[in-house]
Amino acid sequence: MNGPAHLRFGGGLAESHMNPVVLVLMLIAVALMLVLPRRYAVVPFLLGIFLTPFAQQIYVAGVHLFVPRILILFGCIRAVLAKISSHEEIASGGFNAVDTFFVLLALISSLANVLLFLEMQALIYQCGVIWDTIGGYFLLRFLIRDEEDILRVIKTFAVVTCILGVTMLYEKLFDLNVFGFIGGEMRPLLRDGAFRARGTFEGPIPAGTFAATFICLFAWLWQSGKARFLGFAGIIGATMMVVTSASSTPLLAYLAALLGIAMWPLRKKMRAIRWGVLILLVSLHLVMKAPVWFLINHVDIIAGNSGYHRAELIDQCVKHFSDWWLIGVKSTAVWGWDMWDQANQFTSVASGSGVVPLICFILMLSHAFGRIGSARKLVDGDRKKEWMLWLLGATLFSHVVAFFGISYNDQTLFSWFTLLALICAATAPILAKNFVSESQSNLSLSHSPLAYPRFSTSGTARMRLPN
């Protein structure tokens, strides 16, 4: 909700703006989502979101119906009908802690924004946000339920990155975005003499970040042998997207993904490594003249990068804690030059809606990492499953690194929701099996003749040994 006034509450045109080609593609995607078996419905949903330009919309009674919102609407109809007819769980594996904090983050953030502005437009806008977030997330939770679904989703993204990689390379080389012919921006962004391709995305940074955060999953696709060609093609396509975006944040996310893969031999020593990194950062904070987050300013990978802006965002957010802690602030523009541009997911959540949503966001990340770690330990020895879970964790890590240079607003939101759904689907059967095993073990122990609790009149349990 920060930024110039004309961008508040979604901004946009007070009229429909949808290219006929996009309209036809969207209608085909809707039809396929309704008629295909559940396990295949995710494919047209993802293709419809990521291969159509950002902000294509139908305007109805003050509401902007973007392509993702329309797809979510019909997808949710499909999910509700399935629930009524077969009593199938909406979320595979049931509701978990990641789901809980996701919902709390979305609802509390929206409530905070409504209270902050106290305008009907804000309420309408936040209803749209809830539609996108909770609707989109739980639709993906419904569509992605097992390892076959996970494989299908990653294959779909491999196809998407191949298409976008080629078109973004053309955009950078010939100064023309082919998606401009169906409603996107016709020209790439020019910065410091370099063209920055964007494809179907709002800008080059989200386009490159989207690609960078899928490298690990494409590596799994290739190395596992489940779809070697698509895995290799996905890696090449994603790499082209990162290079042609010519932005530091995607490159850092890409390097973070590679670091995650390289840490595989040290997977059983991560606790010590995490504590070591924490102690190092605290020590640097104590000895540096500037706060430790100004290390971001020294990450100079791409010419024209704005590392100082990212570091200053964090610094100003900390200094203005008293302004935003309750329900956020209407605008951060007064914090300093260009501070309205919240190019940091953590500061965007904090300044936009307060400290409680920020805590929910951090706890959501913590529980997602926790589910992966717990599941990986339970399958210790099964290297194929361990490898898949490890790469999901490395993908999550690459997103966290990207969060320090971008706040997700366009299609990248749905790539983030998809990852969370993949994590829940991959870990649910492993954790559920462990829970059942523990329950059976406890039940067997309670019925064992070797130890049976007998309660005395004082209410204290005593152990009765067999005669």
C-alpha positions in Angstrom: 0.0 0.0 0.0 3.0 2.3 0.0 4.1 4.4 -2.9 2.7 7.2 -5.1 -1.0 8.0 -4.6 -1.9 6.9 -8.1 -0.7 3.3 -7.3 -2.8 2.9 -4.2 -5.6 0.3 -4.0 -4.2 -1.4 -7.1 -4.3 1.7 -9.3 -4.9 0.7 -12.8 -7.6 1.7 -15.3 -11.3 2.1 -14.6 -12.1 0.0 -17.6 -11.4 -3.4 -19.0 -7.9 -3.9 -20.6 -7.5 -7.4 -22.0 -6.0 -8.4 -25.3 -8.2 -10.7 -27.4 -5.5 -13.3 -27.5 -5.1 -13.3 -23.8 -8.9 -13.5 -23.4 -9.0 -16.6 -25.6 -6.1 -18.2 -23.8 -7.7 -17.5 -20.5 -11.0 -19.1 -21.6 -9.2 -22.2 -22.8 -7.4 -22.4 -19.5 -10.7 -22.1 -17.6 -12.3 -24.8 -19.7 -9.4 -27.2 -19.2 -9.4 -26.5 -15.4 -13.0 -27.5 -15.2 -13.0 -30.6 -17.5 -9.6 -32.2 -16.9 -9.0 -34.7 -14.1 -7.9 -33.0 -10.9 -4.3 -34.1 -11.3 -3.9 -32.3 -14.6 -5.9 -29.1 -13.8 -2.8 -27.4 -12.3 -1.1 -27.3 -15.7 -3.5 -24.9 -17.5 -3.7 -22.9 -14.3 0.0 -22.3 -14.1 0.4 -21.8 -17.9 -2.4 -19.2 -17.9 -0.8 -17.2 -15.1 2.8 -17.2 -16.2 2.5 -17.0 -20.0 0.1 -14.0 -20.1 1.3 -10.5 -19.5 0.9 -9.0 -16.0 -2.1 -6.7 -15.3 -4.4 -7.9 -18.1 -7.9 -7.4 -16.6 -11.6 -7.2 -16.9 -13.1 -4.2 -14.9 -16.4 -4.9 -13.2 -18.2 -2.5 -10.8 -14.9 -1.2 -9.4 -13.3 -4.6 -9.2 -10.2 -5.5 -11.2 -10.5 -9.1 -12.4 -7.0 -10.0 -13.4 -6.3 -13.2 -15.3 -5.0 -15.0 -12.1 -8.2 -14.0 -10.2 -10.5 -15.4 -12.8 -8.5 -18.6 -13.0 -8.6 -18.8 -9.2 -12.3 -18.3 -9.1 -13.1 -21.2 -11.4 -10.4 -23.3 -9.8 -12.0 -22.8 -6.4 -15.4 -23.7 -7.8 -13.9 -26.9 -9.0 -12.4 -27.5 -5.6 -15.7 -26.8 -3.7 -17.6 -29.2 -6.1 -15.0 -31.9 -5.5 -15.3 -31.4 -1.7 -19.1 -31.7 -1.8 -19.1 -34.7 -4.1 -16.3 -36.8 -2.6 -15.5 -35.1 0.7 -11.9 -34.8 -0.4 -9.6 -32.7 1.7 -9.0 -29.3 0.2 -5.4 -29.3 1.6 -3.5 -32.5 1.2 -2.3 -33.8 4.5 -4.7 -31.5 6.4 -4.2 -28.1 7.8 -0.7 -27.5 9.1 1.3 -24.7 10.8 2.5 -23.3 7.4 -1.1 -23.0 6.4 -2.1 -21.4 9.7 0.6 -18.7 9.6 -0.1 -18.1 5.9 -3.8 -17.4 6.6 -3.0 -15.3 9.6 -0.5 -13.2 7.6 -3.0 -12.6 4.8 -6.0 -11.8 7.1 -4.1 -9.6 9.6 -2.3 -7.7 6.9 -5.6 -7.0 5.1 -7.3 -5.9 8.3 -4.4 -3.6 9.2 -4.6 -1.9 5.8 -8.3 -1.4 6.1 -7.9 0.1 9.5 -5.0 2.2 8.3 -6.9 3.9 5.5 -10.5 3.6 6.6 -11.8 3.9 3.1 -14.2 1.7 1.1 -11.6 1.5 -1.7 -9.2 0.0 0.8 -11.7 -2.7 1.7 -12.4 -3.5 -1.9 -8.7 -3.7 -2.6 -8.0 -6.0 0.3 -10.9 -8.3 -0.7 -9.0 -8.7 -4.0 -5.8 -9.4 -2.1 -7.5 -12.1 0.0 -8.9 -13.5 -3.3 -5.3 -13.7 -4.7 -3.5 -14.9 -1.6 -5.8 -17.3 0.3 -7.7 -18.3 -2.8 -4.6 -18.9 -4.9 -2.7 -20.7 -2.1 -5.4 -23.1 -1.2 -6.2 -23.8 -4.8 -2.6 -24.9 -5.2 -2.8 -26.9 -2.0 -5.9 -28.7 -3.5 -4.2 -29.3 -6.9 -0.8 -30.5 -5.6 -1.2 -33.5 -3.4 1.5 -36.1 -4.0 4.9 -36.7 -5.7 3.3 -37.2 -9.1 1.7 -33.8 -8.8 5.0 -32.3 -7.7 6.7 -33.8 -10.7 4.0 -32.5 -13.0 4.2 -29.0 -11.6 8.0 -28.8 -12.0 7.7 -30.1 -15.6 5.2 -27.3 -16.3 7.6 -24.7 -14.9 10.4 -26.1 -17.0 8.3 -25.5 -20.1 7.4 -22.0 -18.9 11.0 -21.0 -18.3 12.1 -22.4 -21.7 9.5 -20.3 -23.4 10.3 -17.2 -21.4 14.0 -17.8 -21.6 13.9 -17.7 -25.4 11.6 -14.7 -25.6 13.6 -12.7 -23.1 16.8 -13.4 -25.0 15.1 -12.1 -28.1 13.9 -9.1 -26.1 17.4 -8.2 -24.9 19.1 -8.7 -28.2 16.5 -6.9 -30.4 14.9 -4.4 -28.0 11.5 -6.0 -28.5 9.3 -7.9 -26.1 7.1 -10.3 -28.1 4.6 -10.4 -25.3 4.0 -6.7 -26.0 1.9 -7.8 -29.0 -0.6 -9.3 -26.5 -0.7 -6.6 -23.9 2.7 -6.6 -22.3 5.4 -3.9 -22.4 6.8 -3.6 -25.9 10.3 -2.6 -24.8 12.7 -3.9 -22.2 13.8 -1.7 -19.4 17.0 0.3 -20.1 19.3 1.0 -17.2 22.9 2.1 -17.2 23.2 1.3 -20.9 22.0 -2.3 -20.5 18.6 -3.7 -21.7 16.8 -5.6 -18.9 14.3 -8.1 -20.3 11.0 -8.7 -18.4 8.9 -11.1 -20.5 5.4 -11.4 -19.1 6.4 -10.0 -15.7 6.0 -6.5 -14.2 9.7 -5.9 -14.4 13.1 -7.6 -15.0 13.8 -8.3 -11.3 10.7 -10.4 -10.7 11.2 -12.2 -14.0 14.8 -13.1 -13.1 13.9 -14.0 -9.5 11.1 -16.3 -10.7 13.6 -18.2 -12.8 16.4 -18.3 -10.3 14.3 -19.8 -7.5 13.5 -22.8 -9.7 17.0 -23.9 -10.5 17.2 -26.5 -7.7 13.9 -28.1 -8.7 15.0 -28.4 -12.3 18.2 -29.9 -11.0 16.1 -32.5 -9.2 14.1 -33.2 -12.4 17.4 -33.8 -14.3 19.4 -35.7 -11.7 16.5 -37.9 -10.6 16.1 -39.2 -14.2 12.3 -38.5 -14.1 12.5 -36.1 -17.0 16.2 -35.4 -17.9 15.5 -33.4 -21.0 12.9 -31.1 -19.4 15.2 -30.7 -16.3 18.1 -29.7 -18.5 16.0 -27.4 -20.7 14.5 -25.8 -17.5 18.0 -25.1 -16.2 19.1 -23.5 -19.5 15.8 -21.5 -19.8 16.0 -20.3 -16.2 19.7 -19.3 -16.6 18.8 -17.3 -19.8 16.1 -15.5 -17.8 18.5 -14.6 -15.0 21.1 -13.3 -17.4 18.8 -11.3 -19.6 17.1 -9.7 -16.6 20.5 -8.2 -15.9 19.7 -7.6 -12.2 21.5 -8.3 -9.0 18.6 -9.8 -7.0 18.0 -12.7 -9.4 21.7 -13.4 -9.7 22.0 -13.6 -5.9 19.0 -15.9 -5.7 20.6 -18.0 -8.4 23.9 -18.2 -6.5 22.0 -19.0 -3.3 20.4 -21.9 -5.1 23.8 -23.2 -6.2 25.1 -22.8 -2.7 22.2 -24.8 -1.4 23.0 -27.6 -3.8 26.7 -27.5 -2.8 25.8 -27.8 0.9 24.3 -31.3 0.4 27.4 -33.1 1.8 27.0 -31.0 5.0 23.3 -31.7 5.5 23.8 -33.4 8.8 25.8 -30.4 10.2 23.4 -27.6 9.4 22.6 -26.9 13.0 26.2 -26.0 13.7 26.4 -24.0 10.5 23.3 -22.0 11.3 24.6 -21.1 14.7 28.0 -20.2 13.2 26.4 -17.8 10.7 24.3 -16.2 13.4 27.3 -15.7 15.7 29.3 -14.3 12.8 26.6 -11.8 11.9 26.2 -10.6 15.5 30.0 -10.3 15.9 30.1 -8.2 12.7 27.3 -6.0 13.9 29.2 -5.3 17.1 32.5 -4.4 15.4 31.2 -2.6 12.2 30.8 1.1 12.1 27.5 0.7 10.2 24.8 -1.9 11.1 25.4 -5.4 9.7 22.7 -5.1 7.1 24.8 -2.5 5.3 26.8 -5.5 4.0 24.2 -5.6 1.3 25.6 -2.3 0.0 28.9 -4.1 -0.7 27.3 -6.7 -2.9 28.1 -5.1 -6.3 27.5 -7.8 -8.9 25.6 -6.1 -11.7 26.4 -2.5 -12.8 23.7 -0.1 -11.6 22.5 -2.3 -8.7 20.9 -0.6 -5.8 22.4 -2.4 -2.8 22.5 0.8 -0.8 18.8 1.3 -1.3 18.1 -2.2 0.1 20.3 -1.6 3.1 18.8 1.8 3.7 15.3 0.3 3.6 16.2 -2.0 6.4 17.9 0.8 8.3 14.9 3.2 8.0 12.5 0.5 8.9 14.3 -0.2 12.1 14.6 3.5 12.9 10.9 4.1 12.3 9.7 1.1 14.2 7.4 3.3 16.4 5.6 4.5 13.2 4.7 1.1 11.8 4.7 -1.5 14.5 0.9 -1.5 15.1 -0.8 -1.5 11.7 1.9 -0.1 9.3 2.1 3.3 7.7 0.3 4.8 4.7 3.5 5.7 2.9 7.2 5.2 3.5 8.1 8.0 1.1 8.9 10.4 4.0 11.6 8.0 5.3 14.0 9.3 2.6 14.9 9.4 -1.1 13.1 6.6 -3.0 12.0 4.9 0.2 8.5 4.5 -1.2 9.9 1.6 -3.3 9.8 -1.3 -0.8 12.2 -3.6 -2.6 12.4 -5.9 0.4 9.8 -8.5 1.3 10.5 -8.2 5.1 10.3 -4.4 5.2 7.3 -4.4 2.9 5.3 -6.7 5.2 6.5 -4.7 8.3 5.8 -1.2 7.0 2.7 -2.2 5.2 0.8 -3.9 8.0 2.8 -4.0 11.3 4.8 -6.2 13.5 2.3 -9.1 14.0 2.2 -9.9 10.2 6.0 -9.7 10.1 6.1 -12.3 13.0 3.6 -14.5 11.1 5.7 -14.2 8.0 8.9 -15.3 9.8 7.1 -18.1 11.6 5.7 -19.3 8.3 9.2 -19.5 6.9 10.5 -21.2 10.0 7.8 -23.9 9.9 8.4 -24.5 6.2 12.1 -25.1 6.9 11.2 -27.1 9.9 8.9 -29.4 8.0 11.6 -30.1 5.4 14.2 -30.7 8.0 12.0 -33.1 10.1 11.0 -35.0 7.0 14.5 -35.3 5.7 15.7 -36.8 9.0 12.8 -39.3 8.9 13.9 -40.6 5.5 17.6 -40.7 6.4 19.2 -43.4 4.2 16.7 -43.0 1.4 18.9 -40.8 -0.7 16.3 -40.1 -3.4 13.8 -38.7 -1.0 16.5 -36.9 1.0 17.7 -35.3 -2.2 14.3 -34.1 -3.2 13.6 -32.6 0.3 17.0 -31.0 0.4 16.4 -29.3 -2.9 13.1 -28.0 -1.7 14.9 -26.5 1.2 17.5 -25.0 -1.1 14.7 -23.5 -3.2 13.2 -22.0 -0.1 16.6 -20.6 0.9 16.9 -18.9 -2.5 13.5 -17.3 -2.0 14.7 -15.9 1.4 17.8 -14.5 -0.2 15.6 -12.9 -2.9 13.3 -11.4 -0.3 16.1 -9.0 0.7 16.0 -7.4 -2.8 12.4 -7.6 -3.9 8.8 -7.7 -2.6 6.6 -10.0 -4.6 3.7 -8.4 -6.3 3.1 -9.9 -9.8 3.2 -13.5 -10.9 6.1 -14.2 -8.6 3.5 -14.4 -5.8 2.1 -17.5 -7.4 5.5 -19.1 -7.8 6.0 -18.5 -4.0 2.6 -20.0 -3.2 3.4 -23.0 -5.4 6.7 -23.7 -3.5 4.8 -23.7 -0.2 2.3 -26.1 -1.6 5.1 -28.3 -2.9 6.7 -28.4 0.5 3.4 -29.3 2.2 2.7 -32.0 -0.3 6.2 -33.5 -0.2 6.4 -33.6 3.6 2.8 -34.5 4.6 2.9 -38.3 4.0 6.3 -38.6 5.7 5.4 -36.7 8.8 1.9 -38.4 8.9 3.5 -41.8 8.7 5.9 -40.9 11.6 2.9 -39.6 13.6 1.0 -42.9 13.1 4.1 -44.9 14.0 4.6 -43.0 17.2 0.9 -43.3 18.1 1.0 -47.1 17.5 4.2 -47.4 19.6 2.7 -45.4 22.5 -0.5 -47.5 22.3 1.5 -50.7 22.4 3.5 -49.5 25.3 0.4 -48.5 27.2 -1.1 -52.1 26.8 2.2 -53.8 27.7 2.0 -56.1 30.8 5.4 -54.9 31.8 4.2 -51.5 32.8 0.6 -50.5 33.5 -0.2 -47.3 35.4 -2.4 -47.7 38.4 -3.7 -44.6 40.2 -3.7 -44.3 43.9 -6.3 -42.4 45.9 -3.9 -39.4 46.0 -4.0 -39.2 42.2 -0.4 -40.3 41.7 0.3 -42.9 39.1 2.3 -45.9 40.2 3.9 -48.6 38.0 2.6 -52.2 38.6 5.1 -54.8 37.6 4.0 -58.3 36.5 4.0 -61.1 39.1 
